[in-house]
Amino acid sequence: MTTVRAPTLLLPGQAPWLTVPDMIDYLRRMAPHRAYAIHDGLLNEWGLRVLDDVLAMEAERAGTEIRRLCPGESVEV
């Protein structure tokens, strides 16, 4: 995976090739000031809860904003 300096990271929240440990590893290597999980359209309610919990734990560990963007929500990057 490519690693670059970016203050804001749009992180894939789900993909056929993506595992949670790989997602967290990439997030930690990138170390952005804030990160938003996107690309989660194939997850059901339970999958979204798991993703939200994982992101919340990582946000607490890193002391930064890391969360999933809900449908229709926007942020300025």
C-alpha positions in Angstrom: 0.0 0.0 0.0 1.1 3.5 -0.8 1.8 5.8 2.2 1.8 9.5 1.8 1.4 12.5 4.1 -2.2 13.6 4.2 -4.0 15.5 6.9 -7.3 13.9 6.0 -7.7 10.2 4.9 -10.7 8.8 3.2 -10.4 5.2 4.3 -12.1 2.2 2.6 -14.5 0.8 5.2 -15.2 -2.4 3.2 -13.9 -4.1 0.2 -13.5 -7.8 -1.0 -9.7 -7.5 -0.6 -9.8 -5.6 2.7 -9.4 -7.1 6.2 -9.9 -5.1 9.4 -6.3 -5.7 10.6 -5.1 -4.4 7.2 -7.3 -1.4 7.4 -6.1 -0.5 10.9 -2.4 -1.1 9.9 -2.8 1.3 6.9 -4.6 3.9 9.1 -1.8 3.8 11.7 0.9 4.0 9.0 -0.8 7.0 7.4 -1.3 8.7 10.8 -3.7 11.4 9.5 -5.1 14.2 11.5 -8.5 12.9 10.8 -9.9 10.0 8.8 -13.3 9.1 7.4 -14.4 5.6 6.4 -16.1 5.5 3.1 -17.0 2.7 0.7 -19.2 0.7 3.1 -22.3 0.3 0.9 -22.2 -3.5 1.0 -22.2 -3.7 4.8 -25.5 -4.6 6.6 -26.5 -3.1 9.9 -24.2 -5.5 11.9 -21.3 -4.8 9.7 -21.7 -1.1 10.1 -21.8 -1.4 13.8 -18.6 -3.4 13.8 -16.9 -0.8 11.5 -18.1 2.0 13.8 -16.8 0.3 16.9 -13.4 -0.5 15.3 -13.1 3.2 14.2 -14.1 4.5 17.6 -11.5 2.4 19.3 -8.8 3.5 16.9 -9.9 7.2 17.3 -9.5 6.9 21.0 -6.1 5.2 20.7 -4.8 7.9 18.2 -6.5 10.8 19.9 -8.0 12.1 16.7 -11.2 12.1 14.7 -11.7 8.8 12.9 -15.3 7.8 12.0 -17.6 6.7 9.2 -19.4 9.2 7.0 -23.1 8.4 7.0 -25.1 8.6 3.7 -25.7 12.2 2.8 -23.2 13.5 5.4 -20.3 15.7 4.2 -17.1 17.2 5.6 -14.8 19.7 4.2 -11.4 18.3 3.3 
